[in-house]
Amino acid sequence: MERFHPLAADTDVPPEELALAQGECALALGRLDGLLASLTDIEKRLFCVGLLREVLLSSLAQV
């Protein structure tokens, strides 16, 4: 995960680029949802632990 940049906002880019980015994010979220639906319980737990670890490390790295 990337750190949040305080200057990053919807007003920083043209509306066309924003709409494209939002569409790409929606597609990626749909794919992730489909992949998660087919995981076993153990795989879901491992995925969640890995994701939690990444979020915690990213949070600790922020100033």
N, CA, C and O atoms as a GROMACS GRO file, in nm:
protein
  252
    1MET      N    1   0.083  -0.118   0.000
    1MET     CA    2   0.000   0.000   0.000
    1MET      C    3   0.088   0.124   0.000
    1MET      O    4   0.193   0.129   0.064
    2GLU      N    5   0.044   0.221  -0.072
    2GLU     CA    6   0.117   0.347  -0.076
    2GLU      C    7   0.065   0.441   0.032
    2GLU      O    8  -0.052   0.437   0.069
    3ARG      N    9   0.154   0.522   0.080
    3ARG     CA   10   0.113   0.622   0.178
    3ARG      C   11   0.024   0.726   0.114
    3ARG      O   12   0.039   0.757  -0.004
    4PHE      N   13  -0.068   0.780   0.192
    4PHE     CA   14  -0.156   0.886   0.143
    4PHE      C   15  -0.077   1.013   0.128
    4PHE      O   16  -0.006   1.054   0.220
    5HIS      N   17  -0.091   1.076   0.014
    5HIS     CA   18  -0.024   1.204  -0.011
    5HIS      C   19  -0.127   1.315   0.014
    5HIS      O   20  -0.236   1.310  -0.044
    6PRO      N   21  -0.095   1.414   0.097
    6PRO     CA   22  -0.193   1.517   0.132
    6PRO      C   23  -0.241   1.601   0.014
    6PRO      O   24  -0.349   1.660   0.021
    7LEU      N   25  -0.164   1.608  -0.094
    7LEU     CA   26  -0.206   1.686  -0.209
    7LEU      C   27  -0.288   1.604  -0.309
    7LEU      O   28  -0.340   1.660  -0.406
    8ALA      N   29  -0.301   1.475  -0.287
    8ALA     CA   30  -0.378   1.390  -0.378
    8ALA      C   31  -0.526   1.409  -0.350
    8ALA      O   32  -0.574   1.380  -0.240
    9ALA      N   33  -0.597   1.457  -0.449
    9ALA     CA   34  -0.741   1.478  -0.436
    9ALA      C   35  -0.804   1.470  -0.574
    9ALA      O   36  -0.734   1.474  -0.675
   10ASP      N   37  -0.935   1.458  -0.577
   10ASP     CA   38  -1.006   1.450  -0.704
   10ASP      C   39  -0.990   1.576  -0.788
   10ASP      O   40  -1.003   1.571  -0.910
   11THR      N   41  -0.962   1.688  -0.725
   11THR     CA   42  -0.950   1.815  -0.797
   11THR      C   43  -0.815   1.832  -0.864
   11THR      O   44  -0.795   1.926  -0.941
   12ASP      N   45  -0.720   1.740  -0.837
   12ASP     CA   46  -0.586   1.749  -0.894
   12ASP      C   47  -0.578   1.700  -1.038
   12ASP      O   48  -0.478   1.725  -1.105
   13VAL      N   49  -0.682   1.632  -1.088
   13VAL     CA   50  -0.678   1.573  -1.223
   13VAL      C   51  -0.803   1.612  -1.301
   13VAL      O   52  -0.906   1.645  -1.242
   14PRO      N   53  -0.793   1.607  -1.433
   14PRO     CA   54  -0.912   1.635  -1.515
   14PRO      C   55  -1.020   1.528  -1.491
   14PRO      O   56  -0.988   1.415  -1.456
   15PRO      N   57  -1.147   1.564  -1.510
   15PRO     CA   58  -1.257   1.470  -1.485
   15PRO      C   59  -1.248   1.342  -1.567
   15PRO      O   60  -1.289   1.236  -1.520
   16GLU      N   61  -1.193   1.349  -1.690
   16GLU     CA   62  -1.181   1.230  -1.774
   16GLU      C   63  -1.086   1.128  -1.712
   16GLU      O   64  -1.114   1.008  -1.710
   17GLU      N   65  -0.972   1.177  -1.664
   17GLU     CA   66  -0.874   1.089  -1.600
   17GLU      C   67  -0.930   1.030  -1.471
   17GLU      O   68  -0.907   0.914  -1.439
   18LEU      N   69  -1.004   1.111  -1.398
   18LEU     CA   70  -1.065   1.064  -1.274
   18LEU      C   71  -1.166   0.953  -1.302
   18LEU      O   72  -1.169   0.852  -1.232
   19ALA      N   73  -1.249   0.973  -1.405
   19ALA     CA   74  -1.349   0.871  -1.440
   19ALA      C   75  -1.281   0.742  -1.484
   19ALA      O   76  -1.329   0.633  -1.450
   20LEU      N   77  -1.173   0.751  -1.558
   20LEU     CA   78  -1.100   0.633  -1.602
   20LEU      C   79  -1.041   0.559  -1.482
   20LEU      O   80  -1.052   0.436  -1.473
   21ALA      N   81  -0.981   0.632  -1.390
   21ALA     CA   82  -0.923   0.570  -1.271
   21ALA      C   83  -1.031   0.504  -1.186
   21ALA      O   84  -1.010   0.395  -1.133
   22GLN      N   85  -1.146   0.570  -1.171
   22GLN     CA   86  -1.254   0.511  -1.093
   22GLN      C   87  -1.307   0.383  -1.159
   22GLN      O   88  -1.340   0.287  -1.090
   23GLY      N   89  -1.315   0.383  -1.291
   23GLY     CA   90  -1.359   0.263  -1.363
   23GLY      C   91  -1.262   0.148  -1.346
   23GLY      O   92  -1.302   0.034  -1.325
   24GLU      N   93  -1.132   0.178  -1.355
   24GLU     CA   94  -1.030   0.075  -1.336
   24GLU      C   95  -1.034   0.019  -1.194
   24GLU      O   96  -1.017  -0.102  -1.174
   25CYS      N   97  -1.057   0.105  -1.097
   25CYS     CA   98  -1.066   0.060  -0.958
   25CYS      C   99  -1.189  -0.029  -0.937
   25CYS      O  100  -1.182  -0.129  -0.866
   26ALA      N  101  -1.300   0.008  -0.998
   26ALA     CA  102  -1.423  -0.072  -0.986
   26ALA      C  103  -1.403  -0.210  -1.048
   26ALA      O  104  -1.449  -0.310  -0.994
   27LEU      N  105  -1.334  -0.215  -1.162
   27LEU     CA  106  -1.306  -0.343  -1.226
   27LEU      C  107  -1.215  -0.429  -1.140
   27LEU      O  108  -1.239  -0.548  -1.122
   28ALA      N  109  -1.110  -0.368  -1.085
   28ALA     CA  110  -1.018  -0.442  -0.998
   28ALA      C  111  -1.089  -0.493  -0.873
   28ALA      O  112  -1.064  -0.605  -0.828
   29LEU      N  113  -1.177  -0.412  -0.818
   29LEU     CA  114  -1.252  -0.454  -0.699
   29LEU      C  115  -1.344  -0.571  -0.732
   29LEU      O  116  -1.359  -0.664  -0.652
   30GLY      N  117  -1.406  -0.568  -0.849
   30GLY     CA  118  -1.491  -0.678  -0.891
   30GLY      C  119  -1.413  -0.806  -0.909
   30GLY      O  120  -1.459  -0.914  -0.871
   31ARG      N  121  -1.295  -0.796  -0.968
   31ARG     CA  122  -1.210  -0.915  -0.984
   31ARG      C  123  -1.168  -0.971  -0.849
   31ARG      O  124  -1.170  -1.092  -0.828
   32LEU      N  125  -1.128  -0.883  -0.758
   32LEU     CA  126  -1.088  -0.927  -0.624
   32LEU      C  127  -1.204  -0.996  -0.554
   32LEU      O  128  -1.185  -1.099  -0.489
   33ASP      N  129  -1.323  -0.940  -0.565
   33ASP     CA  130  -1.441  -0.999  -0.504
   33ASP      C  131  -1.464  -1.139  -0.558
   33ASP      O  132  -1.496  -1.231  -0.483
   34GLY      N  133  -1.450  -1.155  -0.688
   34GLY     CA  134  -1.468  -1.287  -0.750
   34GLY      C  135  -1.364  -1.387  -0.702
   34GLY      O  136  -1.396  -1.503  -0.676
   35LEU      N  137  -1.239  -1.342  -0.690
   35LEU     CA  138  -1.134  -1.432  -0.643
   35LEU      C  139  -1.154  -1.471  -0.496
   35LEU      O  140  -1.135  -1.587  -0.459
   36LEU      N  141  -1.194  -1.375  -0.414
   36LEU     CA  142  -1.214  -1.405  -0.272
   36LEU      C  143  -1.330  -1.501  -0.250
   36LEU      O  144  -1.329  -1.580  -0.155
   37ALA      N  145  -1.430  -1.494  -0.335
   37ALA     CA  146  -1.546  -1.581  -0.320
   37ALA      C  147  -1.510  -1.728  -0.340
   37ALA      O  148  -1.578  -1.816  -0.289
   38SER      N  149  -1.404  -1.754  -0.415
   38SER     CA  150  -1.368  -1.893  -0.444
   38SER      C  151  -1.261  -1.950  -0.351
   38SER      O  152  -1.219  -2.065  -0.369
   39LEU      N  153  -1.215  -1.873  -0.253
   39LEU     CA  154  -1.112  -1.920  -0.162
   39LEU      C  155  -1.169  -2.011  -0.054
   39LEU      O  156  -1.286  -2.000  -0.017
   40THR      N  157  -1.084  -2.099  -0.005
   40THR     CA  158  -1.122  -2.181   0.110
   40THR      C  159  -1.108  -2.096   0.237
   40THR      O  160  -1.052  -1.986   0.232
   41ASP      N  161  -1.158  -2.147   0.348
   41ASP     CA  162  -1.149  -2.071   0.474
   41ASP      C  163  -1.004  -2.045   0.515
   41ASP      O  164  -0.971  -1.936   0.561
   42ILE      N  165  -0.919  -2.143   0.497
   42ILE     CA  166  -0.778  -2.126   0.533
   42ILE      C  167  -0.712  -2.021   0.444
   42ILE      O  168  -0.635  -1.938   0.492
   43GLU      N  169  -0.742  -2.024   0.316
   43GLU     CA  170  -0.687  -1.926   0.223
   43GLU      C  171  -0.736  -1.785   0.256
   43GLU      O  172  -0.660  -1.688   0.246
   44LYS      N  173  -0.862  -1.774   0.296
   44LYS     CA  174  -0.916  -1.643   0.336
   44LYS      C  175  -0.843  -1.590   0.457
   44LYS      O  176  -0.812  -1.472   0.464
   45ARG      N  177  -0.817  -1.677   0.554
   45ARG     CA  178  -0.746  -1.634   0.675
   45ARG      C  179  -0.605  -1.588   0.642
   45ARG      O  180  -0.560  -1.485   0.692
   46LEU      N  181  -0.536  -1.664   0.557
   46LEU     CA  182  -0.400  -1.626   0.519
   46LEU      C  183  -0.399  -1.494   0.443
   46LEU      O  184  -0.310  -1.411   0.464
   47PHE      N  185  -0.496  -1.473   0.356
   47PHE     CA  186  -0.506  -1.348   0.282
   47PHE      C  187  -0.527  -1.231   0.378
   47PHE      O  188  -0.462  -1.127   0.366
   48CYS      N  189  -0.617  -1.249   0.473
   48CYS     CA  190  -0.647  -1.142   0.569
   48CYS      C  191  -0.527  -1.110   0.657
   48CYS      O  192  -0.500  -0.993   0.685
   49VAL      N  193  -0.456  -1.212   0.700
   49VAL     CA  194  -0.338  -1.190   0.784
   49VAL      C  195  -0.232  -1.113   0.705
   49VAL      O  196  -0.170  -1.021   0.757
   50GLY      N  197  -0.211  -1.151   0.580
   50GLY     CA  198  -0.113  -1.081   0.496
   50GLY      C  199  -0.153  -0.937   0.472
   50GLY      O  200  -0.069  -0.847   0.476
   51LEU      N  201  -0.280  -0.914   0.447
   51LEU     CA  202  -0.330  -0.778   0.424
   51LEU      C  203  -0.317  -0.694   0.550
   51LEU      O  204  -0.275  -0.578   0.544
   52LEU      N  205  -0.353  -0.750   0.663
   52LEU     CA  206  -0.340  -0.679   0.791
   52LEU      C  207  -0.195  -0.643   0.819
   52LEU      O  208  -0.166  -0.532   0.865
   53ARG      N  209  -0.105  -0.734   0.792
   53ARG     CA  210   0.037  -0.709   0.812
   53ARG      C  211   0.084  -0.591   0.726
   53ARG      O  212   0.155  -0.503   0.774
   54GLU      N  213   0.043  -0.590   0.599
   54GLU     CA  214   0.082  -0.481   0.510
   54GLU      C  215   0.029  -0.346   0.559
   54GLU      O  216   0.101  -0.247   0.557
   55VAL      N  217  -0.096  -0.344   0.602
   55VAL     CA  218  -0.157  -0.220   0.649
   55VAL      C  219  -0.086  -0.170   0.774
   55VAL      O  220  -0.057  -0.051   0.786
   56LEU      N  221  -0.057  -0.260   0.867
   56LEU     CA  222   0.011  -0.219   0.989
   56LEU      C  223   0.150  -0.166   0.962
   56LEU      O  224   0.190  -0.064   1.018
   57LEU      N  225   0.225  -0.235   0.875
   57LEU     CA  226   0.359  -0.188   0.843
   57LEU      C  227   0.356  -0.053   0.771
   57LEU      O  228   0.440   0.034   0.795
   58SER      N  229   0.260  -0.036   0.682
   58SER     CA  230   0.245   0.092   0.613
   58SER      C  231   0.210   0.204   0.711
   58SER      O  232   0.261   0.315   0.700
   59SER      N  233   0.123   0.174   0.805
   59SER     CA  234   0.085   0.273   0.905
   59SER      C  235   0.203   0.312   0.992
   59SER      O  236   0.220   0.430   1.025
   60LEU      N  237   0.282   0.215   1.030
   60LEU     CA  238   0.398   0.245   1.113
   60LEU      C  239   0.505   0.324   1.037
   60LEU      O  240   0.581   0.399   1.098
   61ALA      N  241   0.511   0.308   0.906
   61ALA     CA  242   0.612   0.377   0.825
   61ALA      C  243   0.576   0.522   0.799
   61ALA      O  244   0.662   0.602   0.762
   62GLN      N  245   0.448   0.559   0.817
   62GLN     CA  246   0.408   0.698   0.793
   62GLN      C  247   0.458   0.787   0.903
   62GLN      O  248   0.467   0.748   1.019
   63VAL      N  249   0.490   0.908   0.863
   63VAL     CA  250   0.544   1.005   0.960
   63VAL      C  251   0.431   1.087   1.017
   63VAL      O  252   0.454   1.174   1.100
   0.00000   0.00000   0.00000
